[in-house]
Amino acid sequence: MNGPERKKYNPDNKTGYEYVLLADHLAGLIDRGEWPVGSRIPGERALSEEYGVALDTVRKATKILRERGLVQTLKSKGTFVAPQE
């Protein structure tokens, strides 16, 4: 199957739930400033395609980011990087 190359979010082949590994990877993007405070992160479908994972995996990963206080989701607006304390 040819198509766009999927981004790798677990290059070290760590074991664990895929959604937790993805959440950790996305948190790293925030920590490194690749997704700055206030920026809108890509939508769930876009992330699903970008990383080659199921939509539910992205939803669970996003939920973890919200629980960690890293992002805020505004209904009908999107998910944004939250200010860090």
Backbone as JSON, one array per atom type, in Angstrom:
{
  "sequence": "MNGPERKKYNPDNKTGYEYVLLADHLAGLIDRGEWPVGSRIPGERALSEEYGVALDTVRKATKILRERGLVQTLKSKGTFVAPQE",
  "N": [[0.84, -1.18, 0.0], [0.75, 2.05, -1.02], [1.27, 5.38, -0.02], [1.05, 8.39, 1.98], [3.91, 8.75, 4.07], [3.87, 7.54, 7.34], [4.1, 9.27, 10.42], [6.39, 8.58, 13.02], [5.74, 7.68, 16.3], [6.66, 6.15, 18.28], [9.51, 5.41, 18.28], [11.36, 3.92, 19.73], [10.17, 1.55, 20.21], [8.7, 1.07, 22.6], [6.79, -0.65, 25.07], [3.3, -0.78, 25.77], [0.07, 0.8, 26.12], [-1.21, 1.96, 23.05], [-2.45, 4.48, 22.86], [-1.48, 5.83, 25.11], [1.25, 5.93, 24.57], [1.15, 7.51, 22.26], [0.06, 9.85, 23.37], [2.16, 10.59, 25.08], [4.11, 11.16, 23.15], [2.91, 13.34, 21.79], [2.77, 15.13, 23.91], [5.45, 15.62, 24.19], [5.92, 17.13, 21.88], [4.64, 19.47, 22.6], [6.12, 20.18, 24.9], [8.62, 20.68, 23.74], [8.07, 22.92, 22.32], [7.2, 22.78, 19.72], [4.56, 22.76, 19.25], [3.3, 25.57, 20.1], [2.13, 27.45, 23.01], [-1.29, 28.22, 23.01], [-1.64, 27.56, 20.38], [-3.53, 25.86, 17.87], [-4.02, 22.46, 17.82], [-3.61, 19.8, 15.41], [-6.61, 18.34, 14.04], [-8.55, 15.49, 15.21], [-9.01, 13.54, 13.19], [-7.05, 14.21, 11.32], [-4.71, 13.75, 12.83], [-5.01, 11.03, 13.24], [-4.69, 10.01, 10.65], [-2.13, 11.0, 10.11], [-0.47, 9.65, 11.93], [-1.18, 7.06, 11.55], [-3.02, 5.62, 13.11], [-5.95, 4.42, 14.88], [-8.97, 6.36, 15.07], [-10.15, 6.38, 17.6], [-7.94, 5.9, 19.21], [-6.54, 8.3, 18.98], [-8.42, 10.0, 20.15], [-8.44, 9.05, 22.8], [-5.79, 9.62, 23.48], [-5.79, 12.41, 23.3], [-7.56, 12.97, 25.34], [-6.01, 12.21, 27.54], [-4.03, 14.18, 27.36], [-5.59, 16.42, 27.96], [-6.3, 15.79, 30.61], [-3.81, 15.96, 31.79], [-3.49, 18.63, 31.71], [-2.36, 19.87, 29.54], [-3.6, 20.58, 27.17], [-6.56, 22.27, 25.97], [-9.9, 21.75, 25.1], [-12.21, 23.24, 23.03], [-15.54, 23.31, 22.36], [-16.66, 22.89, 19.09], [-14.61, 24.47, 18.18], [-11.99, 23.48, 18.46], [-8.9, 21.93, 19.6], [-6.55, 23.24, 21.8], [-3.23, 24.28, 22.74], [-2.56, 24.55, 26.09], [-1.76, 27.15, 28.48], [1.18, 26.7, 30.38], [1.83, 25.97, 33.78]],
  "CA": [[0.0, 0.0, 0.0], [1.51, 3.28, -1.1], [0.57, 6.55, 0.5], [1.96, 9.24, 2.73], [4.65, 8.07, 5.13], [3.33, 7.8, 8.67], [5.05, 9.74, 11.41], [6.65, 7.61, 14.07], [5.57, 8.24, 17.64], [7.25, 5.21, 19.21], [10.69, 4.89, 17.58], [12.11, 3.0, 20.59], [9.34, 0.36, 20.37], [8.3, 0.87, 23.98], [5.54, -1.39, 25.2], [2.25, -0.07, 26.49], [-1.1, 1.14, 25.32], [-0.87, 2.86, 21.95], [-2.92, 5.84, 23.12], [-0.57, 6.45, 26.08], [2.48, 6.23, 23.84], [0.88, 8.66, 21.41], [-0.08, 11.02, 24.24], [3.52, 10.98, 25.5], [4.76, 11.78, 21.99], [2.3, 14.65, 21.57], [3.2, 15.97, 25.03], [6.82, 16.03, 23.86], [5.83, 18.22, 20.9], [4.28, 20.66, 23.37], [7.27, 20.52, 25.75], [9.71, 21.21, 22.91], [7.64, 24.15, 21.69], [6.79, 22.58, 18.34], [3.17, 23.24, 19.32], [3.38, 26.61, 21.13], [0.95, 27.79, 23.8], [-2.33, 28.92, 22.27], [-1.81, 27.07, 19.01], [-4.53, 24.81, 17.65], [-3.37, 21.24, 17.36], [-4.37, 19.2, 14.32], [-7.82, 17.63, 14.42], [-8.42, 14.06, 15.49], [-8.9, 12.77, 11.95], [-5.74, 14.51, 10.74], [-3.71, 13.04, 13.62], [-5.21, 9.61, 12.97], [-4.06, 9.73, 9.36], [-0.72, 11.35, 10.19], [0.25, 8.65, 12.7], [-1.6, 5.73, 11.16], [-3.69, 4.96, 14.23], [-7.41, 4.55, 14.87], [-9.52, 7.6, 15.59], [-10.35, 6.23, 19.04], [-6.62, 6.03, 19.83], [-6.27, 9.74, 19.05], [-9.35, 10.57, 21.14], [-7.95, 8.7, 24.14], [-4.54, 10.36, 23.7], [-6.17, 13.79, 23.54], [-8.15, 13.01, 26.69], [-4.89, 12.19, 28.48], [-3.41, 15.51, 27.34], [-6.48, 17.31, 28.73], [-6.17, 15.44, 32.03], [-2.5, 16.46, 32.22], [-3.52, 20.09, 31.66], [-1.53, 20.36, 28.44], [-4.45, 21.14, 26.12], [-7.96, 22.58, 26.27], [-10.75, 21.55, 23.93], [-13.37, 24.12, 22.99], [-16.53, 22.72, 21.47], [-16.8, 23.48, 17.75], [-13.46, 25.32, 17.87], [-10.79, 22.68, 18.33], [-8.09, 21.69, 20.78], [-5.48, 24.22, 21.83], [-2.21, 24.09, 23.76], [-2.87, 25.35, 27.27], [-0.61, 27.75, 29.15], [1.77, 25.82, 31.39], [2.06, 26.64, 35.06]],
  "C": [[0.88, 1.24, 0.0], [0.65, 4.43, -0.62], [1.56, 7.39, 1.27], [2.65, 8.44, 3.85], [4.09, 8.5, 6.48], [4.44, 8.3, 9.59], [5.2, 8.69, 12.49], [6.51, 8.3, 15.43], [6.15, 7.32, 18.7], [8.51, 4.6, 18.58], [11.49, 3.88, 18.4], [11.35, 1.7, 20.85], [9.04, 0.04, 21.83], [7.0, 0.08, 24.0], [4.56, -0.57, 26.02], [1.09, 0.18, 25.57], [-0.72, 2.18, 24.27], [-1.29, 4.3, 22.26], [-2.05, 6.56, 24.16], [0.74, 6.81, 25.41], [2.3, 7.44, 22.93], [0.75, 9.93, 22.24], [1.28, 11.51, 24.71], [4.27, 11.67, 24.37], [4.23, 13.19, 21.76], [2.68, 15.62, 22.68], [4.63, 16.47, 24.79], [6.84, 17.16, 22.84], [5.5, 19.54, 21.6], [5.48, 21.11, 24.2], [8.4, 21.16, 24.96], [9.32, 22.5, 22.19], [7.26, 24.01, 20.23], [5.31, 22.92, 18.18], [3.16, 24.28, 20.43], [2.05, 26.84, 21.84], [-0.02, 28.6, 22.95], [-2.55, 28.4, 20.87], [-2.85, 25.95, 18.98], [-3.79, 23.58, 17.15], [-4.21, 20.64, 16.23], [-5.58, 18.43, 14.85], [-7.59, 16.14, 14.58], [-8.25, 13.23, 14.22], [-7.52, 12.98, 11.3], [-4.64, 13.77, 11.5], [-3.79, 11.54, 13.39], [-4.52, 9.21, 11.68], [-2.55, 9.94, 9.42], [0.1, 10.25, 10.88], [-0.17, 7.22, 12.39], [-2.24, 4.94, 12.28], [-5.19, 5.19, 14.11], [-7.83, 5.88, 15.49], [-9.71, 7.53, 17.1], [-9.03, 6.35, 19.8], [-6.27, 7.49, 20.0], [-7.16, 10.39, 20.1], [-8.88, 10.28, 22.56], [-6.67, 9.46, 24.46], [-4.84, 11.83, 24.01], [-6.78, 13.96, 24.93], [-7.05, 13.02, 27.75], [-4.21, 13.56, 28.53], [-4.25, 16.52, 28.1], [-6.34, 17.06, 30.23], [-4.84, 15.93, 32.6], [-2.45, 17.99, 32.22], [-2.71, 20.69, 30.53], [-2.34, 21.0, 27.33], [-5.84, 21.42, 26.68], [-8.75, 22.39, 24.99], [-11.97, 22.45, 24.07], [-14.33, 23.58, 21.95], [-16.68, 23.55, 20.2], [-15.64, 24.4, 17.36], [-12.19, 24.51, 17.64], [-10.1, 22.51, 19.66], [-6.85, 22.56, 20.69], [-4.5, 23.91, 22.95], [-2.48, 25.08, 24.88], [-1.6, 26.0, 27.83], [-0.11, 26.81, 30.25], [2.08, 26.6, 32.66], [3.46, 26.44, 35.53]]
}
